[in-house]
């Protein structure tokens, strides 16, 4: 680990008293981390599967997604 990384971690600890990341600005995710993992697993099982096919499989399991959100995970 570079010395600069260690220095920045020590500085963060002294200022904040913790190394936890703080919430960031920006739009919240449309899908949960669990759903994102499921999408990646489905894509890894079959590399020929299309995003529309993954969406159809997830909808059968009562998970609703927007087609555009799938591309953010894969």
Phi and psi in radians as a Rosetta constraint file:
Dihedral C 1 N 2 CA 2 C 2 CIRCULARHARMONIC -1.100 0.35
Dihedral N 2 CA 2 C 2 N 3 CIRCULARHARMONIC 2.612 0.35
Dihedral C 2 N 3 CA 3 C 3 CIRCULARHARMONIC -1.039 0.35
Dihedral N 3 CA 3 C 3 N 4 CIRCULARHARMONIC -0.656 0.35
Dihedral C 3 N 4 CA 4 C 4 CIRCULARHARMONIC -1.110 0.35
Dihedral N 4 CA 4 C 4 N 5 CIRCULARHARMONIC -0.592 0.35
Dihedral C 4 N 5 CA 5 C 5 CIRCULARHARMONIC -1.169 0.35
Dihedral N 5 CA 5 C 5 N 6 CIRCULARHARMONIC -0.776 0.35
Dihedral C 5 N 6 CA 6 C 6 CIRCULARHARMONIC -1.075 0.35
Dihedral N 6 CA 6 C 6 N 7 CIRCULARHARMONIC -0.760 0.35
Dihedral C 6 N 7 CA 7 C 7 CIRCULARHARMONIC -1.068 0.35
Dihedral N 7 CA 7 C 7 N 8 CIRCULARHARMONIC -0.749 0.35
Dihedral C 7 N 8 CA 8 C 8 CIRCULARHARMONIC -1.198 0.35
Dihedral N 8 CA 8 C 8 N 9 CIRCULARHARMONIC -0.603 0.35
Dihedral C 8 N 9 CA 9 C 9 CIRCULARHARMONIC -1.172 0.35
Dihedral N 9 CA 9 C 9 N 10 CIRCULARHARMONIC -0.716 0.35
Dihedral C 9 N 10 CA 10 C 10 CIRCULARHARMONIC -1.116 0.35
Dihedral N 10 CA 10 C 10 N 11 CIRCULARHARMONIC -0.755 0.35
Dihedral C 10 N 11 CA 11 C 11 CIRCULARHARMONIC -1.077 0.35
Dihedral N 11 CA 11 C 11 N 12 CIRCULARHARMONIC -0.754 0.35
Dihedral C 11 N 12 CA 12 C 12 CIRCULARHARMONIC -1.103 0.35
Dihedral N 12 CA 12 C 12 N 13 CIRCULARHARMONIC -0.717 0.35
Dihedral C 12 N 13 CA 13 C 13 CIRCULARHARMONIC -1.110 0.35
Dihedral N 13 CA 13 C 13 N 14 CIRCULARHARMONIC -0.729 0.35
Dihedral C 13 N 14 CA 14 C 14 CIRCULARHARMONIC -1.166 0.35
Dihedral N 14 CA 14 C 14 N 15 CIRCULARHARMONIC -0.675 0.35
Dihedral C 14 N 15 CA 15 C 15 CIRCULARHARMONIC -1.354 0.35
Dihedral N 15 CA 15 C 15 N 16 CIRCULARHARMONIC -0.840 0.35
Dihedral C 15 N 16 CA 16 C 16 CIRCULARHARMONIC -1.718 0.35
Dihedral N 16 CA 16 C 16 N 17 CIRCULARHARMONIC -0.354 0.35
Dihedral C 16 N 17 CA 17 C 17 CIRCULARHARMONIC 1.338 0.35
Dihedral N 17 CA 17 C 17 N 18 CIRCULARHARMONIC 0.184 0.35
Dihedral C 17 N 18 CA 18 C 18 CIRCULARHARMONIC -2.770 0.35
Dihedral N 18 CA 18 C 18 N 19 CIRCULARHARMONIC 2.782 0.35
Dihedral C 18 N 19 CA 19 C 19 CIRCULARHARMONIC -1.869 0.35
Dihedral N 19 CA 19 C 19 N 20 CIRCULARHARMONIC 0.094 0.35
Dihedral C 19 N 20 CA 20 C 20 CIRCULARHARMONIC -1.146 0.35
Dihedral N 20 CA 20 C 20 N 21 CIRCULARHARMONIC 2.543 0.35
Dihedral C 20 N 21 CA 21 C 21 CIRCULARHARMONIC -1.358 0.35
Dihedral N 21 CA 21 C 21 N 22 CIRCULARHARMONIC 2.552 0.35
Dihedral C 21 N 22 CA 22 C 22 CIRCULARHARMONIC -1.578 0.35
Dihedral N 22 CA 22 C 22 N 23 CIRCULARHARMONIC 2.729 0.35
Dihedral C 22 N 23 CA 23 C 23 CIRCULARHARMONIC -1.042 0.35
Dihedral N 23 CA 23 C 23 N 24 CIRCULARHARMONIC 2.507 0.35
Dihedral C 23 N 24 CA 24 C 24 CIRCULARHARMONIC -1.945 0.35
Dihedral N 24 CA 24 C 24 N 25 CIRCULARHARMONIC 2.810 0.35
Dihedral C 24 N 25 CA 25 C 25 CIRCULARHARMONIC -1.349 0.35
Dihedral N 25 CA 25 C 25 N 26 CIRCULARHARMONIC 2.857 0.35
Dihedral C 25 N 26 CA 26 C 26 CIRCULARHARMONIC 2.198 0.35
Dihedral N 26 CA 26 C 26 N 27 CIRCULARHARMONIC 2.987 0.35
Dihedral C 26 N 27 CA 27 C 27 CIRCULARHARMONIC -1.258 0.35
Dihedral N 27 CA 27 C 27 N 28 CIRCULARHARMONIC 2.367 0.35
Dihedral C 27 N 28 CA 28 C 28 CIRCULARHARMONIC -1.171 0.35
Dihedral N 28 CA 28 C 28 N 29 CIRCULARHARMONIC 2.678 0.35
Dihedral C 28 N 29 CA 29 C 29 CIRCULARHARMONIC -1.156 0.35
Dihedral N 29 CA 29 C 29 N 30 CIRCULARHARMONIC 2.556 0.35
Dihedral C 29 N 30 CA 30 C 30 CIRCULARHARMONIC -1.460 0.35
Dihedral N 30 CA 30 C 30 N 31 CIRCULARHARMONIC -0.371 0.35
Dihedral C 30 N 31 CA 31 C 31 CIRCULARHARMONIC -2.172 0.35
Dihedral N 31 CA 31 C 31 N 32 CIRCULARHARMONIC 2.727 0.35
Dihedral C 31 N 32 CA 32 C 32 CIRCULARHARMONIC -1.382 0.35
Dihedral N 32 CA 32 C 32 N 33 CIRCULARHARMONIC 2.901 0.35
Dihedral C 32 N 33 CA 33 C 33 CIRCULARHARMONIC -1.115 0.35
Dihedral N 33 CA 33 C 33 N 34 CIRCULARHARMONIC -0.613 0.35
Dihedral C 33 N 34 CA 34 C 34 CIRCULARHARMONIC -1.108 0.35
Dihedral N 34 CA 34 C 34 N 35 CIRCULARHARMONIC -0.767 0.35
Dihedral C 34 N 35 CA 35 C 35 CIRCULARHARMONIC -1.154 0.35
Dihedral N 35 CA 35 C 35 N 36 CIRCULARHARMONIC -0.679 0.35
Dihedral C 35 N 36 CA 36 C 36 CIRCULARHARMONIC -1.093 0.35
Dihedral N 36 CA 36 C 36 N 37 CIRCULARHARMONIC -0.731 0.35
Dihedral C 36 N 37 CA 37 C 37 CIRCULARHARMONIC -1.096 0.35
Dihedral N 37 CA 37 C 37 N 38 CIRCULARHARMONIC -0.681 0.35
Dihedral C 37 N 38 CA 38 C 38 CIRCULARHARMONIC -1.123 0.35
Dihedral N 38 CA 38 C 38 N 39 CIRCULARHARMONIC -0.694 0.35
Dihedral C 38 N 39 CA 39 C 39 CIRCULARHARMONIC -1.106 0.35
Dihedral N 39 CA 39 C 39 N 40 CIRCULARHARMONIC -0.794 0.35
Dihedral C 39 N 40 CA 40 C 40 CIRCULARHARMONIC -1.130 0.35
Dihedral N 40 CA 40 C 40 N 41 CIRCULARHARMONIC -0.716 0.35
Dihedral C 40 N 41 CA 41 C 41 CIRCULARHARMONIC -1.072 0.35
Dihedral N 41 CA 41 C 41 N 42 CIRCULARHARMONIC -0.780 0.35
Dihedral C 41 N 42 CA 42 C 42 CIRCULARHARMONIC -1.087 0.35
Dihedral N 42 CA 42 C 42 N 43 CIRCULARHARMONIC -0.694 0.35
Dihedral C 42 N 43 CA 43 C 43 CIRCULARHARMONIC -1.201 0.35
Dihedral N 43 CA 43 C 43 N 44 CIRCULARHARMONIC -0.618 0.35
Dihedral C 43 N 44 CA 44 C 44 CIRCULARHARMONIC -1.267 0.35
Dihedral N 44 CA 44 C 44 N 45 CIRCULARHARMONIC -0.581 0.35
Dihedral C 44 N 45 CA 45 C 45 CIRCULARHARMONIC -1.103 0.35
Dihedral N 45 CA 45 C 45 N 46 CIRCULARHARMONIC -0.699 0.35
Dihedral C 45 N 46 CA 46 C 46 CIRCULARHARMONIC -2.411 0.35
Dihedral N 46 CA 46 C 46 N 47 CIRCULARHARMONIC 1.836 0.35
Dihedral C 46 N 47 CA 47 C 47 CIRCULARHARMONIC -1.245 0.35
Dihedral N 47 CA 47 C 47 N 48 CIRCULARHARMONIC -0.229 0.35
Dihedral C 47 N 48 CA 48 C 48 CIRCULARHARMONIC -1.561 0.35
Dihedral N 48 CA 48 C 48 N 49 CIRCULARHARMONIC -0.109 0.35
Dihedral C 48 N 49 CA 49 C 49 CIRCULARHARMONIC -1.241 0.35
Dihedral N 49 CA 49 C 49 N 50 CIRCULARHARMONIC 2.464 0.35
Dihedral C 49 N 50 CA 50 C 50 CIRCULARHARMONIC -1.616 0.35
Dihedral N 50 CA 50 C 50 N 51 CIRCULARHARMONIC 2.798 0.35
Dihedral C 50 N 51 CA 51 C 51 CIRCULARHARMONIC -1.004 0.35
Dihedral N 51 CA 51 C 51 N 52 CIRCULARHARMONIC -0.640 0.35
Dihedral C 51 N 52 CA 52 C 52 CIRCULARHARMONIC -1.122 0.35
Dihedral N 52 CA 52 C 52 N 53 CIRCULARHARMONIC -0.652 0.35
Dihedral C 52 N 53 CA 53 C 53 CIRCULARHARMONIC -1.209 0.35
Dihedral N 53 CA 53 C 53 N 54 CIRCULARHARMONIC -0.664 0.35
Dihedral C 53 N 54 CA 54 C 54 CIRCULARHARMONIC -1.121 0.35
Dihedral N 54 CA 54 C 54 N 55 CIRCULARHARMONIC -0.746 0.35
Dihedral C 54 N 55 CA 55 C 55 CIRCULARHARMONIC -1.074 0.35
Dihedral N 55 CA 55 C 55 N 56 CIRCULARHARMONIC -0.756 0.35
Dihedral C 55 N 56 CA 56 C 56 CIRCULARHARMONIC -1.092 0.35
Dihedral N 56 CA 56 C 56 N 57 CIRCULARHARMONIC -0.714 0.35
Dihedral C 56 N 57 CA 57 C 57 CIRCULARHARMONIC -1.139 0.35
Dihedral N 57 CA 57 C 57 N 58 CIRCULARHARMONIC -0.696 0.35
Dihedral C 57 N 58 CA 58 C 58 CIRCULARHARMONIC -1.234 0.35
Dihedral N 58 CA 58 C 58 N 59 CIRCULARHARMONIC -0.610 0.35
Dihedral C 58 N 59 CA 59 C 59 CIRCULARHARMONIC -1.138 0.35
Dihedral N 59 CA 59 C 59 N 60 CIRCULARHARMONIC -0.560 0.35
Dihedral C 59 N 60 CA 60 C 60 CIRCULARHARMONIC -1.114 0.35
Dihedral N 60 CA 60 C 60 N 61 CIRCULARHARMONIC -0.494 0.35
Dihedral C 60 N 61 CA 61 C 61 CIRCULARHARMONIC -1.608 0.35
Dihedral N 61 CA 61 C 61 N 62 CIRCULARHARMONIC 0.244 0.35
Dihedral C 61 N 62 CA 62 C 62 CIRCULARHARMONIC 1.168 0.35
Dihedral N 62 CA 62 C 62 N 63 CIRCULARHARMONIC 0.577 0.35
Dihedral C 62 N 63 CA 63 C 63 CIRCULARHARMONIC -1.946 0.35
Dihedral N 63 CA 63 C 63 N 64 CIRCULARHARMONIC 2.078 0.35
Dihedral C 63 N 64 CA 64 C 64 CIRCULARHARMONIC -1.747 0.35
Dihedral N 64 CA 64 C 64 N 65 CIRCULARHARMONIC 2.266 0.35
Dihedral C 64 N 65 CA 65 C 65 CIRCULARHARMONIC -2.327 0.35
Dihedral N 65 CA 65 C 65 N 66 CIRCULARHARMONIC 2.709 0.35
Dihedral C 65 N 66 CA 66 C 66 CIRCULARHARMONIC -1.583 0.35
Dihedral N 66 CA 66 C 66 N 67 CIRCULARHARMONIC 2.463 0.35
Dihedral C 66 N 67 CA 67 C 67 CIRCULARHARMONIC -1.035 0.35
Dihedral N 67 CA 67 C 67 N 68 CIRCULARHARMONIC -0.603 0.35
Dihedral C 67 N 68 CA 68 C 68 CIRCULARHARMONIC -1.185 0.35
Dihedral N 68 CA 68 C 68 N 69 CIRCULARHARMONIC -0.515 0.35
Dihedral C 68 N 69 CA 69 C 69 CIRCULARHARMONIC -1.222 0.35
Dihedral N 69 CA 69 C 69 N 70 CIRCULARHARMONIC -0.412 0.35
Dihedral C 69 N 70 CA 70 C 70 CIRCULARHARMONIC -1.141 0.35
Dihedral N 70 CA 70 C 70 N 71 CIRCULARHARMONIC -0.661 0.35
Dihedral C 70 N 71 CA 71 C 71 CIRCULARHARMONIC -1.184 0.35
Dihedral N 71 CA 71 C 71 N 72 CIRCULARHARMONIC -0.384 0.35
Dihedral C 71 N 72 CA 72 C 72 CIRCULARHARMONIC -1.236 0.35
Dihedral N 72 CA 72 C 72 N 73 CIRCULARHARMONIC -0.392 0.35
Dihedral C 72 N 73 CA 73 C 73 CIRCULARHARMONIC -1.640 0.35
Dihedral N 73 CA 73 C 73 N 74 CIRCULARHARMONIC -0.579 0.35
